[in-house]
């Protein structure tokens, strides 16, 4: 037993010798207690993803998506978000701006259709702004800040982004109450504790009383810690285990970045994007030709436009071009003509239809009125239906 204690002490001392102030800052920025740096599951995650194989794998992903990486990196800096937020698109979508299906998440941030609606991102048959590189990144940033304002810790905001605010609020409320009762077992059967337990039970059954979750959490927050939640999560199921793993990975990836192992993070993109207005009804291929761009490359910058032609439901729509193409675009856009649509006058169609129906009805009436038999001579090729 003594030898085991000495070995454990050695391992802890070795770990702290390798822990930098930057590593502790990751936890501080996220709102996680510094003691979590020694949590064994975090160390295991760090060891797994800091292997040579994984470093090379993720560096290649970052290298292939250097433009997307740069956009997210700039957003993190401009909005003063924790550095760990940068790795959300890496875990969510491998930094690839993609769509998996009609009702599936899409974009760098893998935003669901309903969430897109709440974020006022357009998503219809013509446009899907979840695939708009800049607009979706701005929206995800706003979403995270909204959760941070309510939960007061960045790691809780990220967990809410990953698994839903209700799941996180309920989980941390239960964990904070459980931890409080561990420290104060004599309070277990008091009326106030029974009332708080009932609040939590009612929410799990009926999904009502959402504000009560925050009441419980705020009341016992001083007893709660993320480390406690992680250690007791399998037994008490505070959160989905996948959400705990998600947070561990974000921290581990941030620690790896602190060691300057993700070289491709700072790889300069081929160009920076410029947002410009394009008149409605213009073909995307015409826009690509105007700025001398490969069509597939141009489409890759503008995946949010679903069709080959810009929507006609507004005066103009914003597209992305390389910044160094801006002058060329401004020179040539005036000469690009939109496609003229065949406009069908429904009133004319209805009038013609009514007129034809009247003519047909009159012929039938005339036939009915005649008393003479109709004699028809059968010709070659006739059928009963044609006669």
C-alpha angles and dihedrals in degrees: 000000000000091000090051091052091050091050092049091049090050092051092049092049090048091051094050089049087060096042113099131201087251090060092052089046089059090060093042092052091049093048095246120138114255093238089072088076088080095048106128097222089054090051091049091051091048091050092049097050097039091062116118091248095054094042090055093044096053093040088058091050090051092046093052092051100040093141093052090045091053093050092052093043091053091049092052091052097042095048095040093236123163113275090240090068088071090072096055093089089047092057095037102045110355084251089292116135098226145151122213103186146327097281097028130098116272143193134028090309096041094232118190120232093249092048089050089056091051089049091049093242111154114241118170141116092295107033135031109184091186082080093049101109097211102030094049091048091051090048093050089050091052090047092053092047090051091055091045090055090055100038099034094216126084095217090055090049089053092047089050089051089051102042109011134275095257093054092049096044091050093045098050091042090057093043093051092050093046091050092048091053091049088057094039108031092163089069094059098102100035118123093243093054092046088052092051091048090052090052090055094044093049091051093051091051102038104018088227129120094050093165089058089068090063091046091057094044094047091048094054102024092115090065095047129091133173089232090058091050092050095048093049100034099099091053099042101026096222091162137004108280088232089063091053089049089049092056093045090053093050091052093044093049089050091052090050090051089051087061090055092241095131096072094168093066089081095041108130114242121238089250143339122252128251120198113220136173120247125191118249122267097029120138115242090224089060090052092049091050091048091061095036094246132148105256095230091050091049091049090050089060091048105040089139088075104079101188133060090244129051116257118268095210095093139035093252143349132213120247134175128245132166110277092237089060095057097098092047091048093052090051096050106032092080090062096051112097124206121238112265111235123220101243113204117208102220093196091058090048092051092048092051091047092051091047092051091048090052092051091049092049092049091053091051091049091050091052092050093050096054116095095196120095116248113237117202125184111218115234131196112280095025121136132189090254094052093046 
